[in-house]
Amino acid sequence: MALGAVNNLAGQSDLLKKLGWTFLLLCCYRVGVHIPVPGVNTQALASYFQQMSDTLFGLFDMFSGGGLSNVSVFALGIMPYISASIIMQLLQVVSPDIKRMAKEEGQAGRRKITQYTRYMTVLITVIQGFGIAVGLESMPSPAQLPIVLEPGWTFRMMTVLTFTAGTVLIMWLGEQITERGIGNGISLIIFSGIVVGIPRAIIQSYSLLTTGAMSLFVAIAIVILMAAVTVGIVFVERAQRRIPVHYAKRQVGRKMYGGQSTHLPLRVNTAGVIPPIFASSLLMFPATIGQFSSNELVQRATAFFAPHTILYNAVFVALIFFFCYFYTAIIFDPKDMAENLKKAGGFIPGIRPGEKTQEYIDTVLSRLTLSGGVYISLVSVLPMLLIANFNVPFYFGGTSLLILVGVAMDFRSQIESHLISHQYEGLMSKVRMKGRS
């Protein structure tokens, strides 16, 4: 952020109010993470999760901000809402009614889809919450102490209701952050959960270094690799493919319009951090139930989807590519872009307006999406390789770095846009005052 923008921040009462709301709502989320579900032996639970930190639980716990390891009211985090959003977006492709509701009914249709997403979030939370409650009853701690003090249907129903209420509250907090604060609320909730876990990950890495489980050379190499990955993420996230656009001259009355050249900016990574978050959410849903099951067959199936296995990473990469193309197709419609250019009198040099322009834009988008998918896959698979070979916490992996850098850049750009908008409004008010005088 520019120094002048920072100096002007003190005079932006509206922006400070939005930042205050964002900070307050995130603090409310962090408080809920530390409120455990009644009827759970927290000491036995902590010892159990300590030995499960390098499994899929560690990744799920990172996305829930530590809520899963505490079995708190926010144990499931925001993942059920993300899973419901994925299902609703997929239904927009296969269901003409939902597609019409999203595109033709305007704000009313989007409100209906949001409502359906909330209902589906509750359904997914109930299923996951019941699976976790049953699993907790059958899990002993390493010291063979029961994790659930009084197992039975009373504990199961109370746990399901607590998890459901917690997930609905997180969903509401995210919507309030988006409406009253700065940035995307859901992304900021995931961002805050990762940030608060970094000090613990640093302490864990330091203990590995002091005990000799990790060599000094490996630690230095990981720090250098993290810095290089961060620089690479910033570079790719800011990269654009600029398609030149020319506007023909046209005369309206006595005035001449057009005759200028501009460009159509297309980001290399159009989908942003959505693909790895969506892919992780889908993989965590069945794995969560499997980890809490005592059935030997289910345990074997779950072992194949451990984060360091080839099968897990292959499915993970396939889902990343799928959501890269899927999300890009939702955001950009080459047909609409070509029609809008044609109506405005614009054209791409060497490309005929209309259908040819649509095909050209679609080809460019497909190539960019392929490059973005390769980039996200390389960055996201990095944590699995580090954990499998060097026992590094998930917080230092590529997925967490991608989310941290992506959300931070989006948050920064929104603050700058508020500052620029305020300066523009101040300039226009001065012009109006001079005009009146």
C-alpha positions as CSV (number, residue, x, y, z in Angstrom):
1,M,0.0,0.0,0.0
2,A,1.3,3.4,-0.9
3,L,2.7,5.6,1.9
4,G,0.3,8.4,1.0
5,A,-2.7,6.0,1.3
6,V,-1.5,5.0,4.8
7,N,-1.2,8.6,5.9
8,N,-4.8,9.3,4.7
9,L,-6.2,6.3,6.5
10,A,-6.7,8.2,9.7
11,G,-9.1,10.5,8.0
12,Q,-11.3,7.7,6.5
13,S,-14.0,7.2,9.2
14,D,-16.0,4.9,7.0
15,L,-13.0,2.7,6.2
16,L,-12.0,2.6,9.8
17,K,-15.5,1.6,10.7
18,K,-15.4,-1.3,8.2
19,L,-12.0,-2.4,9.4
20,G,-13.3,-2.3,13.0
21,W,-16.3,-4.5,12.1
22,T,-13.9,-6.9,10.3
23,F,-11.6,-7.2,13.3
24,L,-14.5,-7.5,15.8
25,L,-16.3,-10.3,13.8
26,L,-13.0,-12.2,13.3
27,C,-12.4,-12.0,17.1
28,C,-15.8,-13.5,17.7
29,Y,-14.9,-16.3,15.4
30,R,-11.6,-16.9,17.3
31,V,-13.4,-17.0,20.6
32,G,-15.8,-19.7,19.5
33,V,-12.9,-21.9,18.3
34,H,-11.8,-22.3,22.0
35,I,-15.3,-23.3,23.4
36,P,-15.3,-27.1,23.6
37,V,-18.4,-29.3,23.1
38,P,-19.8,-30.5,26.4
39,G,-19.1,-34.0,27.5
40,V,-15.6,-34.3,26.0
41,N,-12.4,-35.1,27.9
42,T,-10.2,-32.3,26.5
43,Q,-6.9,-33.7,27.8
44,A,-7.4,-37.1,26.3
45,L,-8.6,-35.4,23.1
46,A,-5.5,-33.2,22.9
47,S,-3.2,-36.2,23.2
48,Y,-5.1,-38.1,20.5
49,F,-4.9,-35.2,18.0
50,Q,-1.2,-34.7,18.8
51,Q,-0.4,-38.0,17.2
52,M,-2.8,-37.3,14.3
53,S,-1.4,-33.9,13.4
54,D,0.4,-35.2,10.3
55,T,-2.6,-36.9,8.8
56,L,-5.7,-35.5,7.0
57,F,-6.8,-34.2,10.4
58,G,-3.9,-31.7,10.4
59,L,-5.1,-30.2,7.1
60,F,-8.7,-30.2,8.2
61,D,-7.7,-28.6,11.5
62,M,-5.8,-25.9,9.7
63,F,-8.9,-24.9,7.6
64,S,-11.1,-25.0,10.8
65,G,-8.6,-22.7,12.6
66,G,-7.9,-25.3,15.3
67,G,-11.5,-25.9,16.0
68,L,-11.4,-29.6,15.1
69,S,-8.5,-30.4,17.5
70,N,-10.5,-28.7,20.3
71,V,-13.8,-30.3,19.2
72,S,-15.2,-26.8,19.7
73,V,-18.5,-25.4,18.6
74,F,-16.7,-24.3,15.4
75,A,-15.1,-27.7,14.8
76,L,-16.4,-28.1,11.3
77,G,-15.4,-24.6,10.4
78,I,-16.6,-23.1,7.1
79,M,-16.1,-26.2,5.0
80,P,-19.7,-27.4,5.1
81,Y,-20.8,-24.0,3.6
82,I,-18.1,-24.3,0.9
83,S,-19.2,-27.8,0.1
84,A,-22.8,-26.6,-0.2
85,S,-21.7,-23.7,-2.5
86,I,-19.9,-26.2,-4.7
87,I,-23.0,-28.3,-5.0
88,M,-25.2,-25.3,-5.9
89,Q,-22.8,-24.1,-8.5
90,L,-22.7,-27.6,-10.1
91,L,-26.5,-27.6,-10.1
92,Q,-26.5,-24.3,-12.0
93,V,-24.8,-26.3,-14.9
94,V,-27.1,-29.3,-14.9
95,S,-30.4,-27.7,-13.8
96,P,-32.0,-25.2,-16.2
97,D,-34.3,-23.9,-13.4
98,I,-31.5,-23.0,-11.1
99,K,-29.5,-21.6,-14.0
100,R,-32.4,-19.4,-14.9
101,M,-32.9,-18.4,-11.3
102,A,-29.2,-17.3,-11.1
103,K,-29.0,-15.4,-14.4
104,E,-32.5,-14.2,-15.2
105,E,-34.2,-13.5,-11.9
106,G,-31.6,-11.0,-10.7
107,Q,-31.2,-10.2,-7.1
108,A,-34.3,-12.2,-6.1
109,G,-32.9,-15.3,-7.7
110,R,-29.6,-15.0,-6.1
111,R,-31.3,-14.6,-2.7
112,K,-33.1,-17.9,-3.3
113,I,-29.9,-19.7,-4.2
114,T,-28.2,-18.3,-1.1
115,Q,-31.1,-19.6,1.0
116,Y,-30.8,-23.1,-0.7
117,T,-27.1,-23.0,0.0
118,R,-27.8,-22.3,3.7
119,Y,-30.2,-25.2,3.9
120,M,-27.7,-27.6,2.3
121,T,-25.0,-26.4,4.7
122,V,-27.2,-27.4,7.6
123,L,-27.8,-30.8,6.0
124,I,-24.1,-31.4,5.4
125,T,-23.2,-30.2,8.9
126,V,-25.7,-32.7,10.5
127,I,-24.2,-35.6,8.5
128,Q,-20.6,-34.7,9.4
129,G,-21.5,-33.8,13.0
130,F,-23.2,-37.2,13.6
131,G,-20.2,-39.0,12.1
132,I,-17.8,-37.2,14.3
133,A,-20.0,-37.7,17.4
134,V,-20.2,-41.5,16.8
135,G,-16.4,-41.6,16.0
136,L,-15.5,-39.8,19.2
137,E,-17.4,-42.4,21.3
138,S,-15.3,-45.2,19.8
139,M,-11.9,-43.5,20.0
140,P,-9.6,-44.0,23.0
141,S,-6.7,-41.7,23.7
142,P,-3.1,-43.0,23.6
143,A,-3.4,-43.5,27.4
144,Q,-6.5,-45.6,26.7
145,L,-8.7,-43.0,28.4
146,P,-12.2,-42.4,26.9
147,I,-12.6,-39.2,25.0
148,V,-16.4,-39.0,25.5
149,L,-17.3,-39.0,29.2
150,E,-20.9,-40.2,28.8
151,P,-21.5,-41.8,25.4
152,G,-25.0,-42.3,24.0
153,W,-27.7,-40.6,22.0
154,T,-27.8,-37.6,24.3
155,F,-24.2,-36.8,23.5
156,R,-24.7,-37.5,19.8
157,M,-27.7,-35.2,19.5
158,M,-26.1,-32.5,21.6
159,T,-22.9,-32.6,19.5
160,V,-24.9,-32.5,16.2
161,L,-26.9,-29.5,17.4
162,T,-23.7,-27.7,18.7
163,F,-21.8,-28.3,15.4
164,T,-24.8,-27.2,13.4
165,A,-25.3,-24.0,15.4
166,G,-21.5,-23.3,15.2
167,T,-21.4,-23.7,11.4
168,V,-24.5,-21.5,10.9
169,L,-22.9,-18.9,13.2
170,I,-19.7,-18.9,11.2
171,M,-21.7,-18.6,8.0
172,W,-23.5,-15.6,9.4
173,L,-20.2,-14.0,10.6
174,G,-18.8,-14.4,7.1
175,E,-21.8,-12.8,5.5
176,Q,-21.6,-9.9,8.0
177,I,-17.9,-9.4,7.3
178,T,-18.7,-9.2,3.6
179,E,-21.6,-6.8,4.1
180,R,-20.2,-4.6,6.9
181,G,-16.5,-5.0,6.7
182,I,-13.7,-5.3,4.1
183,G,-13.1,-8.2,1.8
184,N,-14.7,-11.6,1.4
185,G,-15.9,-12.9,4.8
186,I,-15.5,-16.6,4.1
187,S,-11.9,-16.1,2.8
188,L,-10.9,-13.9,5.7
189,I,-12.2,-16.6,8.2
190,I,-10.0,-19.2,6.6
191,F,-7.2,-16.7,6.4
192,S,-7.5,-15.9,10.2
193,G,-7.5,-19.6,11.0
194,I,-4.3,-20.2,9.1
195,V,-2.6,-17.1,10.6
196,V,-3.2,-18.0,14.2
197,G,-1.7,-21.4,13.7
198,I,1.6,-20.2,12.3
199,P,3.2,-19.4,15.7
200,R,2.3,-23.0,16.9
201,A,3.8,-24.4,13.7
202,I,7.0,-22.4,14.2
203,I,7.3,-23.7,17.8
204,Q,6.7,-27.3,16.5
205,S,9.4,-26.9,13.8
206,Y,11.8,-25.4,16.4
207,S,11.3,-28.5,18.7
208,L,12.0,-30.8,15.7
209,L,15.2,-28.8,15.0
210,T,16.4,-29.0,18.6
211,T,15.6,-32.7,19.0
212,G,17.5,-33.5,15.8
213,A,14.4,-34.7,13.9
214,M,15.0,-31.9,11.4
215,S,18.5,-30.8,10.3
216,L,19.5,-27.2,10.1
217,F,20.2,-27.5,6.4
218,V,16.6,-28.8,5.8
219,A,15.2,-25.9,7.9
220,I,17.1,-23.3,6.0
221,A,16.1,-24.9,2.6
222,I,12.4,-24.9,3.7
223,V,12.6,-21.2,4.6
224,I,14.2,-20.3,1.2
225,L,11.6,-22.5,-0.6
226,M,8.8,-20.8,1.2
227,A,10.1,-17.3,0.3
228,A,10.5,-18.4,-3.3
229,V,7.0,-19.8,-3.5
230,T,5.6,-16.6,-1.9
231,V,7.4,-14.5,-4.6
232,G,6.1,-16.8,-7.3
233,I,2.5,-16.6,-6.0
234,V,2.6,-12.8,-6.0
235,F,4.1,-12.7,-9.5
236,V,1.5,-15.1,-11.0
237,E,-1.5,-13.6,-9.1
238,R,-0.6,-10.2,-10.6
239,A,0.2,-11.5,-14.1
240,Q,-2.2,-10.7,-16.9
241,R,-2.7,-11.6,-20.5
242,R,-3.7,-8.3,-22.2
243,I,-5.7,-8.7,-25.4
244,P,-5.5,-5.5,-27.5
245,V,-8.9,-3.9,-28.4
246,H,-9.5,-1.1,-30.9
247,Y,-12.6,1.0,-31.2
248,A,-13.7,2.2,-34.5
249,K,-14.6,5.9,-35.0
250,R,-18.3,6.8,-35.1
251,Q,-20.1,10.1,-35.4
252,V,-23.2,10.7,-33.2
253,G,-24.6,14.1,-34.1
254,R,-21.8,16.6,-34.3
255,K,-19.5,14.6,-31.9
256,M,-17.0,11.9,-32.9
257,Y,-16.6,8.9,-30.6
258,G,-14.2,6.0,-30.6
259,G,-10.9,5.7,-32.4
260,Q,-9.0,4.7,-29.3
261,S,-7.0,1.6,-28.3
262,T,-7.2,-0.3,-25.0
263,H,-6.8,-3.8,-23.8
264,L,-8.9,-6.6,-22.3
265,P,-7.0,-7.8,-19.1
266,L,-7.3,-11.6,-18.4
267,R,-5.6,-12.9,-15.2
268,V,-3.4,-15.9,-15.6
269,N,-5.0,-17.4,-12.5
270,T,-8.6,-16.4,-13.0
271,A,-10.0,-18.7,-10.4
272,G,-7.8,-17.5,-7.6
273,V,-7.7,-19.5,-4.4
274,I,-11.1,-21.2,-5.0
275,P,-9.9,-24.4,-6.7
276,P,-7.6,-25.7,-3.8
277,I,-10.2,-24.7,-1.2
278,F,-13.0,-26.5,-3.1
279,A,-10.9,-29.5,-3.8
280,S,-9.8,-29.8,-0.2
281,S,-13.4,-29.5,1.0
282,L,-14.6,-32.3,-1.2
283,L,-11.7,-34.6,-0.2
284,M,-12.2,-33.8,3.5
285,F,-15.9,-34.7,3.5
286,P,-15.6,-38.5,3.2
287,A,-12.3,-38.6,4.9
288,T,-13.7,-37.0,8.1
289,I,-16.2,-39.8,8.4
290,G,-13.6,-42.4,7.7
291,Q,-11.1,-41.2,10.3
292,F,-13.7,-41.5,13.0
293,S,-14.8,-45.0,12.0
294,S,-13.5,-48.1,13.7
295,N,-14.3,-50.4,10.8
296,E,-11.2,-52.0,9.4
297,L,-12.4,-51.8,5.8
298,V,-13.1,-48.1,6.2
299,Q,-9.8,-47.5,7.8
300,R,-7.9,-49.1,4.9
301,A,-9.9,-47.0,2.4
302,T,-9.1,-43.9,4.4
303,A,-5.4,-44.8,4.5
304,F,-5.3,-44.6,0.7
305,F,-6.4,-41.0,1.0
306,A,-3.7,-39.9,3.4
307,P,-2.3,-36.4,2.3
308,H,1.1,-37.9,1.3
309,T,-0.2,-40.7,-0.9
310,I,-0.1,-40.7,-4.7
311,L,-3.9,-41.4,-4.9
312,Y,-4.8,-38.4,-2.8
313,N,-2.5,-36.0,-4.7
314,A,-3.7,-37.4,-8.1
315,V,-7.4,-36.8,-7.1
316,F,-6.5,-33.4,-5.6
317,V,-4.8,-32.2,-8.8
318,A,-7.7,-33.5,-10.9
319,L,-10.2,-31.6,-8.8
320,I,-8.0,-28.5,-9.0
321,F,-8.1,-28.5,-12.8
322,F,-11.8,-29.2,-12.8
323,F,-12.6,-26.3,-10.5
324,C,-10.2,-24.0,-12.4
325,Y,-12.1,-24.6,-15.7
326,F,-15.5,-24.7,-13.9
327,Y,-15.1,-21.5,-12.0
328,T,-13.6,-19.6,-15.0
329,A,-16.6,-20.7,-17.1
330,I,-18.9,-19.2,-14.4
331,I,-17.0,-15.9,-14.2
332,F,-16.3,-15.3,-17.9
333,D,-18.6,-15.9,-20.8
334,P,-16.7,-15.4,-24.1
335,K,-20.0,-15.1,-26.0
336,D,-21.1,-12.1,-23.8
337,M,-17.7,-10.5,-24.0
338,A,-17.7,-10.8,-27.8
339,E,-21.2,-9.4,-28.1
340,N,-20.4,-6.5,-25.8
341,L,-17.3,-5.6,-27.8
342,K,-19.3,-5.7,-31.0
343,K,-22.1,-3.5,-29.6
344,A,-19.5,-0.9,-28.4
345,G,-17.8,-0.9,-31.8
346,G,-14.7,-2.6,-30.5
347,F,-12.7,-5.3,-32.2
348,I,-9.5,-7.4,-31.7
349,P,-6.9,-6.6,-34.4
350,G,-6.9,-9.4,-37.0
351,I,-10.0,-11.1,-35.6
352,R,-13.5,-10.6,-37.1
353,P,-16.2,-9.4,-34.6
354,G,-18.8,-11.8,-33.4
355,E,-18.3,-15.6,-33.5
356,K,-14.6,-15.4,-34.4
357,T,-13.9,-13.1,-31.5
358,Q,-15.8,-15.4,-29.2
359,E,-13.6,-18.4,-30.4
360,Y,-10.4,-16.4,-29.9
361,I,-11.3,-15.3,-26.4
362,D,-12.4,-18.8,-25.5
363,T,-9.0,-20.2,-26.8
364,V,-7.0,-17.6,-24.8
365,L,-9.1,-18.3,-21.6
366,S,-8.6,-22.1,-22.0
367,R,-4.8,-21.7,-22.3
368,L,-4.6,-19.3,-19.4
369,T,-6.8,-21.7,-17.3
370,L,-4.5,-24.6,-18.1
371,S,-1.5,-22.5,-17.0
372,G,-3.3,-21.5,-13.9
373,G,-4.2,-25.1,-13.1
374,V,-0.6,-26.2,-13.5
375,Y,0.5,-23.4,-11.2
376,I,-2.0,-24.1,-8.5
377,S,-1.3,-27.8,-8.6
378,L,2.4,-27.3,-8.2
379,V,1.9,-24.9,-5.3
380,S,-0.8,-27.0,-3.6
381,V,1.0,-30.3,-3.8
382,L,4.1,-28.8,-2.1
383,P,2.8,-29.3,1.5
384,M,2.2,-33.0,0.9
385,L,5.8,-33.5,-0.3
386,L,7.2,-31.5,2.7
387,I,5.2,-33.4,5.2
388,A,6.0,-36.8,3.7
389,N,9.7,-36.2,3.6
390,F,10.5,-33.6,6.3
391,N,7.6,-33.7,8.8
392,V,6.8,-30.0,8.2
393,P,3.5,-28.6,9.5
394,F,0.7,-27.9,7.0
395,Y,0.9,-24.2,7.8
396,F,4.2,-23.9,5.8
397,G,2.8,-25.7,2.8
398,G,1.8,-24.3,-0.6
399,T,-2.0,-24.4,-0.1
400,S,-1.8,-22.2,3.0
401,L,0.7,-19.9,1.4
402,L,-1.5,-19.6,-1.7
403,I,-4.6,-18.7,0.5
404,L,-2.6,-16.3,2.7
405,V,-1.0,-14.4,-0.2
406,G,-4.2,-14.4,-2.3
407,V,-6.5,-13.2,0.4
408,A,-4.0,-10.6,1.6
409,M,-3.6,-9.2,-1.9
410,D,-7.4,-9.0,-2.3
411,F,-7.8,-7.4,1.1
412,R,-5.1,-4.8,0.2
413,S,-6.7,-4.0,-3.2
414,Q,-10.1,-3.4,-1.6
415,I,-8.6,-1.0,1.0
416,E,-6.9,0.9,-1.8
417,S,-10.1,1.0,-3.8
418,H,-11.9,2.5,-0.8
419,L,-9.2,5.1,-0.4
420,I,-9.2,6.0,-4.1
421,S,-13.0,6.3,-4.1
422,H,-12.9,8.6,-1.1
423,Q,-10.3,10.8,-2.7
424,Y,-12.4,10.9,-5.9
425,E,-15.5,11.9,-3.9
426,G,-13.6,14.6,-2.1
427,L,-12.3,16.0,-5.5
428,M,-15.8,16.0,-7.0
429,S,-17.2,17.8,-3.9
430,K,-14.6,20.5,-4.3
431,V,-15.4,20.9,-8.0
432,R,-19.1,21.3,-7.2
433,M,-18.4,23.8,-4.5
434,K,-16.3,25.9,-6.9
435,G,-19.0,25.6,-9.5
436,R,-21.6,27.0,-7.1
437,S,-19.4,29.9,-6.1
